[in-house]
Amino acid sequence: MSKSLPARADVAIVGGGIVGASIAYHLTKIGIANVVLLERKQLTSGTTWHAAGLVGQLRASRNLTELAKYTTGLFEGLEKETGQATGFKQNGSISIALTEGRFEELKRGASMAKNFGLEVDVISTAEIKARVPHYNMDGVTGGVFLPKDGQVNPIDVTQALAAGARSRGGKVFENAKVIRILVKDGKAVGVETADGTIEADRVVIASGMWSRELGRSIGVNIPLHACEHFYIVSEPIADLARNMPVVRVPDECTYYKEDAGKLMVGAFEPKAKPWGGGGIDEEHAFVTLPEDMDHFEPILASAIARVPLLETAGIQLFFNGPESFTPDVRYYLGEAPEVKNVYVATGFNSIGIQSAGGAGLVLSQWIKNGHPPMDVNGIDIRRIHPFQSNKSYLRERVSESLGLLYAMHWPYRQAETARGVRRSPIHPYTKDLGAVFGEVNGWERPNWYARDGVAPEYGYSYGRQNWWPCADYEAKQLMTGCAFFDQASFAKYIVEGKDALAVLNRVSTAEMDVAEGRVVYTQWCNERGGIEADLTVTRLGGDRFMVVTGAVPQTRDLAWLKRHAEGKACVAVDVTSGLPMIAVMGPKSRALLEKLSGDDLSNAAFPFGTSQEIEIGFARVRASRITYVGELGWELYIPAEFAAHVFETLWAAGKAFGLTPAGMHTMNNCRMEKAYRHWGHDMSDEETPLEAGLGFTIAWGKKGGFIGKEALEKHRAKPVRENDWYAWRSKTTRSPRR
Ligand SMILES: Cc1cc2nc3c(=O)[nH]c(=O)nc-3n(C[C@H](O)[C@H](O)[C@H](O)COP(=O)(O)OP(=O)(O)OC[C@H]3O[C@@H](n4cnc5c(N)ncnc54)[C@H](O)[C@@H]3O)c2cc1C
């Protein structure tokens, strides 16, 4: 290795695992050749070297599936392109169900796969047996076969990606630890190593389980934590077919892979062992962790029962290695909201090999163009909330994350660990009222209220939900009487300053120069006209506004706003914690709130889309007449210390009006019924307001325009869009887009 590090690079990548190598490969492929990949030890020496190398294609969404498909295609051609073997083998994969619920899940996955353009077959027990004759079929209900799934050698793939990068001018340095990321004026400007400093326009943290600490050193939040991850490899088995597909038996938490005549058995056990929370040894490289037979024994026992050949084969290797996991079992990609020009690609939750190609493709284009080429909000680093880096939270949560890869992916499945983290001030009251909580970024939110003998817990199912009668009752009360929703989790920012109006007008599609007390529904678009955020803005005073958005995009939307307020006389402050919100909705909400406040809340005195301060009990609260459920109602924004008092007052008076607690399921059901969109589900940065049917928010003629106006005007003239991603996708997928 040469230690003559360059003085400057367009992009410095920290970490020479498969992900860092893939980013270098893809950056050089799209013309950014001045790339430096810095690895503290040797390439692959972190987690990559010991991965099992399974490469599956079906993921939870269309875009992630497209990326996984892209990865397979990349691996297929990499050897030819670089001359470096990759061990790529396309023997397909079989997932086996042992319960009717699992078979239903697999069949749903198969129909999704077909829709995404993947080859897939639902197969019977007999067909499974024909493909993997050594497997015991006891208890098997059926399975699915994906013929294009496969396996690779992760070390070889990483070397091939690095070779591809080098061949186009990229530089790869081993034994080159990045000691510090250099930041100036809120922007990354380079990296410091023991052998010198490299000035860089962009820095990518692709440092595996080291990423959390590296990010923290510059104020970038990357919540991940390693867990021990196990597999065994048998002695050679004479009868084992070399073309055996990868087999997954998720109900037994196991996967099987043929590996040079031996059988590898890996585990995704329900309760994993967090590792390395106290810090990772500086010298850590190609490390294996101690065996833990007690921990692995239940997996091994079911593996022996499933593949009886294992009983006599003997175990050649008991492997235990660390891998990083995240609180929501999704990896992190994109530009960090805290520091400009710092990009993140890490936290791969045991699918880093099969995700590496797609992650490299997306991040390289993100770096080049300043935005991702497609909607990747599910993996965008901006979904993270600051508290999630708390070590105790992480340690507890990741013990569950690992097992979730093979657990049943029930609709509405709730996390079982690290619960009760963020609670509304009225949480004890809603709990007493029978709330069954769902967790979103740490918030405990009443999803539904158990009643009429329904047990206050989820009865998971792919069929009719056990909570349905309760939500149905809530909706009927909402439509005929009144109901309240605890919406403390909704994010709120106060935007203030001489330039506040100009900044908000620039980012919003709607006109912000409205009368004091007006509530305006708007989108925030990017230059391409895609919807970055969907929210309301209330003008509190001349230069003072309140922005209200969802719980999930709290970090993302604030970061977007702050970036566009840079250099302006305007501050945006997150007041979510201090300003819980209770929504009172339904035809009787007016009478209830009039009684409580003593104010006239008629249409004339308090029109829709306006906001006023009213009194409830001994408190003053901001009441905004707006609705996300399609009924007459008010959102009450209450300073946190008054929330319990306001709730008690509301609840006591509400009895006479039939006030009913209602949960997030009812909110979702009712808003869907009215076709109120939800960012992240119904629209994303890939769709424009025009496509989303939200063109009515756009103030085309407003002074100074707004971000995305030019693209939207073109789109208005010619509704079918053309962009890189569409062009790329139309070349790579056979499936219709929608
Ligand atoms: C037992 C096991 C089986 C697995 N099986 C599969 C599988 O079948 N399929 C699959 O898709 N995934 C699998 N995985 C997961 C996969 O191995 C990882 O997701 C993937 O390797 C992560 O790659 P990475 O590049 O993000 O991290 P790493 O490989 O850990 O690379 C990060 C690199 O950054 C370097 N680094 C850290 N700090 C610095 C610094 N300051 N300066 C310079 N360099 C630095 C480290 O030395 C390291 O080499 C498995 C994991 C395990 C543990």
The ligand as a MOL file (V3000), in Angstrom:
LIG
                    3D

  0  0  0     0  0            999 V3000
M  V30 BEGIN CTAB
M  V30 COUNTS 53 58 0 0 0
M  V30 BEGIN ATOM
M  V30 1 C -22.4550 -13.9440 10.3740 0
M  V30 2 C -22.8970 -12.9540 9.3450 0
M  V30 3 C -23.5110 -13.3890 8.1900 0
M  V30 4 C -23.9490 -12.4790 7.2360 0
M  V30 5 N -24.5380 -12.9270 6.0890 0
M  V30 6 C -24.9820 -12.0580 5.1700 0
M  V30 7 C -25.5930 -12.5140 3.9800 0
M  V30 8 O -25.7310 -13.7000 3.7540 0
M  V30 9 N -26.0690 -11.5910 3.0950 0
M  V30 10 C -25.9510 -10.2640 3.3210 0
M  V30 11 O -26.4160 -9.4780 2.4890 0
M  V30 12 N -25.3350 -9.7990 4.4280 0
M  V30 13 C -24.8620 -10.6580 5.3590 0
M  V30 14 N -24.2520 -10.2050 6.4850 0
M  V30 15 C -24.1490 -8.7660 6.6990 0
M  V30 16 C -22.9840 -8.1510 5.9600 0
M  V30 17 O -21.8080 -8.8430 6.2590 0
M  V30 18 C -22.8410 -6.6980 6.3550 0
M  V30 19 O -24.0910 -6.0410 6.3020 0
M  V30 20 C -21.8810 -5.9740 5.4370 0
M  V30 21 O -20.6750 -6.6620 5.3820 0
M  V30 22 C -21.6690 -4.5640 5.9220 0
M  V30 23 O -20.7080 -3.9900 5.1140 0
M  V30 24 P -20.1040 -2.5730 5.4610 0
M  V30 25 O -19.2180 -2.2030 4.3590 0
M  V30 26 O -21.2300 -1.6690 5.8170 0
M  V30 27 O -19.3420 -2.7840 6.8450 0
M  V30 28 P -17.9040 -3.4160 7.1300 0
M  V30 29 O -17.6510 -4.6120 6.3400 0
M  V30 30 O -17.8010 -3.5800 8.6070 0
M  V30 31 O -16.9290 -2.3040 6.6370 0
M  V30 32 C -16.6780 -1.1180 7.3680 0
M  V30 33 C -15.2040 -0.8600 7.3100 0
M  V30 34 O -14.9280 0.4400 7.8290 0
M  V30 35 C -13.6550 0.3940 8.3820 0
M  V30 36 N -13.5030 1.5530 9.2580 0
M  V30 37 C -14.1600 1.8100 10.4070 0
M  V30 38 N -13.7400 2.9720 10.9440 0
M  V30 39 C -12.8180 3.4700 10.0900 0
M  V30 40 C -12.0180 4.6360 10.1060 0
M  V30 41 N -12.0990 5.5340 11.1000 0
M  V30 42 N -11.1550 4.8470 9.0820 0
M  V30 43 C -11.0580 3.9560 8.0590 0
M  V30 44 N -11.7850 2.8170 8.0140 0
M  V30 45 C -12.6710 2.5820 9.0120 0
M  V30 46 C -13.6220 -0.9320 9.1110 0
M  V30 47 O -12.3230 -1.3700 9.3540 0
M  V30 48 C -14.3870 -1.8190 8.1330 0
M  V30 49 O -13.5390 -2.5450 7.2940 0
M  V30 50 C -23.7770 -11.0960 7.4550 0
M  V30 51 C -23.1520 -10.6490 8.6170 0
M  V30 52 C -22.7130 -11.5690 9.5510 0
M  V30 53 C -22.0440 -11.0740 10.7830 0
M  V30 END ATOM
M  V30 BEGIN BOND
M  V30 1 1 1 2
M  V30 2 1 2 3
M  V30 3 2 2 52
M  V30 4 2 3 4
M  V30 5 1 4 5
M  V30 6 1 4 50
M  V30 7 2 5 6
M  V30 8 1 6 7
M  V30 9 1 6 13
M  V30 10 2 7 8
M  V30 11 1 7 9
M  V30 12 1 9 10
M  V30 13 2 10 11
M  V30 14 1 10 12
M  V30 15 2 12 13
M  V30 16 1 13 14
M  V30 17 1 14 15
M  V30 18 1 14 50
M  V30 19 1 15 16
M  V30 20 1 16 17
M  V30 21 1 16 18
M  V30 22 1 18 19
M  V30 23 1 18 20
M  V30 24 1 20 21
M  V30 25 1 20 22
M  V30 26 1 22 23
M  V30 27 1 23 24
M  V30 28 2 24 25
M  V30 29 1 24 26
M  V30 30 1 24 27
M  V30 31 1 27 28
M  V30 32 2 28 29
M  V30 33 1 28 30
M  V30 34 1 28 31
M  V30 35 1 31 32
M  V30 36 1 32 33
M  V30 37 1 33 34
M  V30 38 1 33 48
M  V30 39 1 34 35
M  V30 40 1 35 36
M  V30 41 1 35 46
M  V30 42 1 36 37
M  V30 43 1 36 45
M  V30 44 2 37 38
M  V30 45 1 38 39
M  V30 46 1 39 40
M  V30 47 2 39 45
M  V30 48 1 40 41
M  V30 49 2 40 42
M  V30 50 1 42 43
M  V30 51 2 43 44
M  V30 52 1 44 45
M  V30 53 1 46 47
M  V30 54 1 46 48
M  V30 55 1 48 49
M  V30 56 2 50 51
M  V30 57 1 51 52
M  V30 58 1 52 53
M  V30 END BOND
M  V30 END CTAB
M  END
